[in-house]
Amino acid sequence: MKYKTCITIAENSSNKVKQNLKIALKKSDYVEIRFDFLKIDEIPKTLEIVKGDLKKVVCTLRPKTEGGKFEGDEKERLSILKLIAEYNPFLLDIEFNTIKNNRTLAKYLKSTKTNILISWHDFKKTPSCEELKKMMKQMIKFSVNVKIVTTAKSIDDSTQILQLYSKKGSNNLIAFAMGDKGKISRILCLYLGSPYTYVSLERPVAPGQFSIAEMKKIINLKIG
């Protein structure tokens, strides 16, 4: 079985995004472009530059309240999300809190053909199994593609988040924990059914993230 990867690109200019996208697509199945790292007026230009490759791209526009870098207000962010949806990428990452609180956005996205990835992050801890299951149940109402990421303070936290895979049903679940104690979950999630795992081109973009070279070495390990 081939385990898939998604390289995160977080650059502050459209030229750098273009350069890194070209490199990343040669090494990885998918690429995540963090549009929140760009200046607002660079986003439409970047979409035009990368539109030929968007079938392999996860588009993310994270607000500061969710650990992102987007500088504008929420109204502006929502209109940019709608613009990205018109380009019909592989996945459009939308935070659970965003879609839950914006019925008009949810309705609009339903009217487009865009595949939505509903995401939720906990940057401080890993909630209990019960809380995580409850969260997943609410998220799958909006999409079959769900991403739940927590922060691991212990190896037990990694085990806890990975237990979600036994409850995912037919949904596409991406669940792992950030931080050094969560690194193992970034690998094991693949073996438990995650469609892909997030990696960096070189330096980690998120705490505990492997580079594509490191992840490939691990995936290709042969025993005996």
C-alpha positions in Angstrom: 0.0 0.0 0.0 1.2 3.5 -0.8 1.1 6.0 2.0 0.5 9.5 0.9 2.0 12.8 2.0 1.0 16.5 1.8 3.8 19.1 2.0 2.8 22.4 3.7 4.0 25.5 1.9 3.9 28.7 4.0 5.5 31.5 2.0 4.9 35.3 1.9 5.2 35.8 -1.8 3.5 34.3 -4.9 6.8 33.7 -6.5 8.0 31.6 -3.6 4.8 29.7 -3.5 5.1 29.0 -7.2 8.8 27.8 -6.9 8.1 25.6 -3.8 4.9 24.2 -5.3 6.9 22.9 -8.3 9.5 21.3 -6.1 6.9 19.9 -3.6 4.7 18.3 -6.3 7.7 16.2 -7.5 8.2 14.9 -4.0 4.7 14.6 -2.6 1.2 13.4 -3.6 -0.4 16.6 -2.4 0.6 20.1 -1.3 -1.1 22.4 1.2 -0.8 26.1 0.4 -1.2 28.3 3.5 -2.7 31.4 1.8 -2.8 33.2 5.2 1.0 33.7 5.0 0.5 35.9 2.0 -0.5 39.5 1.9 -4.2 39.8 1.1 -3.7 41.4 -2.3 -1.3 38.6 -3.3 -3.9 35.9 -2.9 -5.9 36.3 -6.1 -2.6 36.6 -8.1 -1.3 33.4 -6.4 -4.5 31.5 -7.2 -4.1 32.4 -10.9 -0.4 31.3 -10.9 -1.2 27.9 -9.2 -4.6 27.1 -10.8 -3.1 24.5 -13.1 -2.0 22.4 -10.1 -5.0 22.9 -7.7 -6.3 19.4 -8.2 -3.4 18.3 -5.9 -3.6 21.3 -3.5 -5.2 21.8 -0.1 -6.0 25.5 0.3 -5.9 26.9 3.8 -6.6 30.5 5.0 -6.2 30.3 8.7 -7.3 33.2 11.0 -5.1 34.3 13.9 -7.7 33.0 16.3 -7.0 29.5 14.9 -3.2 29.7 14.9 -3.0 31.3 11.4 -1.5 34.5 10.0 -4.4 36.1 8.1 -4.2 39.9 8.6 -7.7 41.0 7.5 -11.1 40.9 9.2 -13.4 37.9 9.1 -15.7 39.4 6.4 -12.7 39.7 4.1 -11.5 36.2 5.0 -14.9 34.7 4.2 -15.0 36.4 0.8 -11.5 35.1 0.0 -12.6 31.6 1.0 -15.5 31.9 -1.5 -13.0 33.0 -4.2 -10.8 30.0 -3.5 -13.8 27.7 -3.7 -14.5 29.0 -7.3 -11.1 27.5 -8.3 -12.2 24.1 -7.1 -9.0 22.8 -5.4 -8.5 19.2 -4.2 -9.6 20.4 -0.7 -10.6 23.7 0.8 -9.7 23.6 4.5 -12.4 25.4 6.6 -12.3 25.6 10.4 -15.2 23.9 12.2 -15.9 27.1 14.1 -16.0 29.1 10.9 -18.5 26.8 9.1 -20.6 26.3 12.3 -21.0 30.0 12.8 -21.6 31.0 9.1 -24.6 29.3 7.7 -24.5 31.5 4.5 -20.9 30.3 3.9 -21.9 26.7 4.5 -24.8 27.1 2.1 -22.6 28.8 -0.5 -19.9 26.1 -0.3 -22.6 23.4 -0.7 -23.7 25.0 -4.0 -20.1 24.8 -5.4 -18.4 21.5 -6.3 -15.5 22.2 -3.9 -14.5 19.4 -1.6 -14.4 20.8 2.0 -12.0 19.6 4.7 -13.4 20.6 8.1 -10.6 21.2 10.5 -10.3 21.7 14.3 -7.2 22.3 16.3 -6.4 22.3 20.0 -3.0 24.1 20.5 -2.9 23.5 24.3 -3.9 19.9 25.0 -5.5 16.6 23.8 -9.1 16.4 25.0 -10.6 13.1 26.3 -11.6 10.4 23.9 -15.3 11.2 24.6 -14.8 14.9 23.8 -12.9 14.0 20.6 -15.6 11.6 19.5 -18.3 14.2 20.1 -16.3 16.8 18.1 -15.9 14.4 15.2 -19.6 13.6 15.2 -20.4 17.3 14.9 -17.8 17.9 12.2 -18.9 15.1 9.8 -22.3 16.8 9.5 -20.5 19.3 7.2 -18.2 17.1 5.3 -16.8 13.5 5.0 -13.3 15.0 5.1 -12.4 15.8 8.7 -9.1 16.9 10.3 -8.7 16.9 14.0 -5.3 18.0 15.4 -4.4 18.3 19.1 -1.3 18.9 21.2 0.4 16.0 22.8 1.9 16.4 26.3 2.6 12.7 26.6 2.7 9.5 24.4 -0.8 8.7 25.9 -2.1 11.8 24.2 -1.0 10.4 20.8 -2.7 7.1 21.6 -5.9 9.0 22.5 -6.1 11.0 19.3 -5.4 7.9 17.2 -8.3 6.0 18.8 -10.6 8.2 16.7 -9.7 6.1 13.7 -11.7 3.1 15.1 -14.8 5.4 15.1 -14.4 7.2 11.8 -16.8 5.0 9.8 -16.6 5.7 6.0 -15.3 9.3 6.6 -11.9 10.5 5.5 -10.3 11.3 8.8 -7.0 13.0 9.4 -6.2 13.0 13.1 -2.8 13.4 14.8 -1.1 15.3 17.6 1.4 18.2 17.4 4.6 18.6 19.4 7.5 16.3 20.0 5.3 13.8 22.0 2.9 13.7 19.0 5.5 12.9 16.3 4.7 9.2 16.3 1.0 10.0 15.6 2.0 11.7 12.4 3.4 8.4 11.2 0.9 6.0 12.7 -2.1 7.9 11.4 -1.2 6.6 7.9 -1.4 3.0 9.0 -4.8 3.6 10.6 -6.4 5.0 7.5 -5.5 8.7 7.2 -5.6 9.7 3.5 -2.3 11.4 3.9 0.0 13.0 6.5 1.3 16.6 6.6 5.1 17.1 6.2 7.4 20.1 5.4 9.7 20.7 2.5 12.6 21.2 4.8 12.0 23.2 8.1 8.8 22.3 10.0 5.9 24.6 9.6 4.1 23.1 12.7 5.5 21.7 16.0 6.7 18.1 15.5 6.3 18.0 11.8 8.7 15.7 9.8 10.3 16.9 6.5 9.3 15.0 3.4 12.7 13.3 3.3 12.4 12.1 6.9 8.9 10.8 6.4 9.8 8.9 3.2 12.7 7.2 5.0 10.3 6.1 7.8 7.5 4.9 5.4 10.0 3.0 3.3 11.7 1.2 6.3 12.0 -2.5 5.6 12.4 -5.0 8.4 14.2 -8.2 8.0 
